[in-house]
Amino acid sequence: QVRLVESGGGLEQPGNSLRLSCAVSGRTVTDSVMAWFRQAPGKERDFVATINWKVGITYYADSVKGRFTISRDNAKNTLYLRMNSLKPEDTAIYYCAAARGRYGSLVTVNDYDYWGQGTQVTVSS
C-alpha cells in the first residue's frame, strides 16, 4: 500500500507562485510513475504533470507547460509541483497519484493506483 498526503495549497493572486508537496509513505515508489492531477468544480479530474521516479523523466499538460515544474526528492520521499505565473483557471483541487511498477507518460486517471486526498489551490485577486 502507498499513502500520499498533499500539502501547500492556498489562496494566491494571479501571477504569483505556489509549491505543492506530496509526502509518500508505505511501499516504495522508486519503480513508479508519479503525477499531479487537478479537478475544478463541476469538471472532470485532469492530468497536470507526471514524472518517472527513478529516472526523472517528466511530461506536462499543454496548459501548464513552461509554468509548472514537477520534481521529486528521493531522500525525503516527497513529490513536488512548483507552480509559477498562476492564473485564475489554475483554481482546482490538486491531487498526487502513484502508478507502481509502471513506466512512461501516463496521463489518464485510470492509469493510477493510489491517490492523495487533495489540496485546494485558489487563484484570485
Residue, then its C-alpha position, 0 to 999 in steps of 0.5 A: q500500500v502507498r499513502l500520499v498526503e498533499s500539502g501547500g495549497g492556498l489562496e494566491q493572486p494571479g501571477n504569483s507562485l505556489r509549491l505543492s508537496c506530496a509526502v509518500s509513505g508505505r511501499t516504495v515508489t522508486d519503480s513508479v510513475m508519479a503525477w499531479f492531477r487537478q479537478a475544478p468544480g463541476k469538471e472532470r479530474d485532469f492530468v497536470a504533470t507526471i514524472n518517472w521516479k527513478v529516472g526523472i523523466t517528466y511530461y506536462a499538460d499543454s496548459v501548464k507547460g513552461r509554468f509548472t515544474i514537477s520534481r521529486d526528492n528521493a531522500k525525503n520521499t516527497l513529490y513536488l509541483r512548483m507552480n509559477s505565473l498562476k492564473p485564475e483557471d489554475t483554481a482546482i483541487y490538486y491531487c498526487a497519484a502513484a502508478r507502481g511498477r509502471y513506466g512512461s507518460l501516463v496521463t489518464v486517471n485510470d492509469y493510477d493506483y493510489w491517490g492523495q486526498g487533495t489540496q485546494v489551490t485558489v487563484s484570485s485577486 
